[in-house]
Amino acid sequence: MMNWDKLINDKRLGLEDYHNSRQGSRSDFQRDFDRLVFSSPFRRLQNKTQVFPLPGSIFVHNRLTHSMEVASVGRSLANEISTVLKTKYASEPWVEKLDALDEIVGAACLAHDLGNPPFGHSGEKAISTFFSEGPGSVLNPMLTERQWTDLINFEGNANSFRLLTHQFNGRRPGGFAMTYSMLASIVKYPYESRMAGGKSKFGFFESEVETFQRIADELGMIPKYGKNGEVRYARHPLVYIVEAADDICYQVMDIEDAHKLRVLLTHEVIDTFMSFFPEERRQKMHKTMDKVDDPNEKIAYLRSCVIDTLVKECAKAFVENEDKILSGTFEGSLLDHISRLEKEGYQRCSALAWAKIYRASDVVDIELAGNRIISFLMEKLIHAVRFPELNYSSLLLSKVPKQYDISAPTLYGKIQAVLDHISGMTDVYALDLYRKLCGMSLPAV
């Protein structure tokens, strides 16, 4: 059984020898949050696609605005939960630690998408299929089983953990030197890639296995090793809160974006959002909407009502299942355990999104372009790190930031340096580099 006293730990990765529970107005968990806000990888999220193409005249969400909203919802959800838990554990000497739940969750929510490559989720697929069915397949015999499964299942969540913990060239040990609890809270799939299965989901690359084990053992997370010694743990409880906040935001906000872009009609969205509420509540909500004429304002009002309802439902699900969560036996997500009416409303949102949003023409266009751009860049850069003595390779590698170890002693290390570089690119930068390498964009002479 995990316990909150160990699970909430402000020790910093890479700075363990300097650990000192800080007293003052700003906790170490709040420092995590602030450090992320001011970081370059976080700023780059503003030029990474969420679902729809980056905005022209109509604003839609990018990875940055999505992450900020997830952090807002996550903190609200954590506060709802901690209020109940503080009453339950009022007699425990460590009860004040529960005040930090919203700060830990808020920082984890900001960081959860840091490792995602450009062009939305299609970017992850483009990288993994480059190895599984593209030019990268020739590298299979040159890598170990663990290394190969890392590549053919490339996962943005695992890459976020690497980005935050890896010591890049010229950087300090421990990467961002974040707290143990915050780092554990972003790992949705706390197992290595050999346990990814058909869903291609896992939490850390081979290069970060020992780092994750150190964090998990310190926090008292429950080990669940595979039959062949594969590293696996039960989730840190706060992962469920981060996951719920992410799921709530992307599902609800994608629908609002689709409405603004006229992919979805106003009545479709109103009917979908109203399905979360009983008839009496719907009548009151219709009266509120009648006070405004702007369709976008009507949808914004309904969106806020839906999010508020889902936050309360997920908090209730967490509290009711806390024992199972702490024992590592809880199955599914918090949204799988909410009340029937709200669950059916969420499922209706999901069905609408899959039917009319994720296959929309603009979304598919981004996926097609992103796949082509990322595959091309992968091919050129991996060839360059394998054969750096070639003239073209030398020119291309001179464009790679020094923090990426393109001269790593192993092929796996070289490939990871390429993945670090490409996954850190914005949509705009990746497109610009692609055009330059194809000779479609030349500097002014």
Secondary structure, 3 states (H helix, E strand, C coil): CCCHHHHCCCCECCCHHHCCCCCCCCCHHHHHHHHHHCCHHHHHHHHCECCCCCCCCCCCCEHHHHHHHHHHHHHHHHHHHHHHHHHHCCCCCCHHHHHHHHHHHHHHHHHCCCCCCCCCHHHHHHHHHHHHCCHHHHHHHHCCHHHHHHHHCCCHHHHHHHHHHCCCCCCCCCCCCCEHHHHHCCCCCCECHHHCHHHCCCCCCHHHHHHHHHHHHHHCCCECCCCCCCCEECCCCHHHHHHHHHHHHHHHHHHHHHHHCCCCCHHHHHHHHHCCCCHHHHHHHHHHHCCCCCHHHHHHHHHHHHHHHHHHHHHHHHHHCHHHHHHCCCCCCHHHHCCHHHHHHHHHHHHHHHHHCCCCHHHHHHHHHHHHHHHHHHHHHHHHHHCCCCHHHHHHHCCCCCCCCCCCCCHHHHHHHHHHHHHCCCHHHHHHHHHHHCCCCCCCC
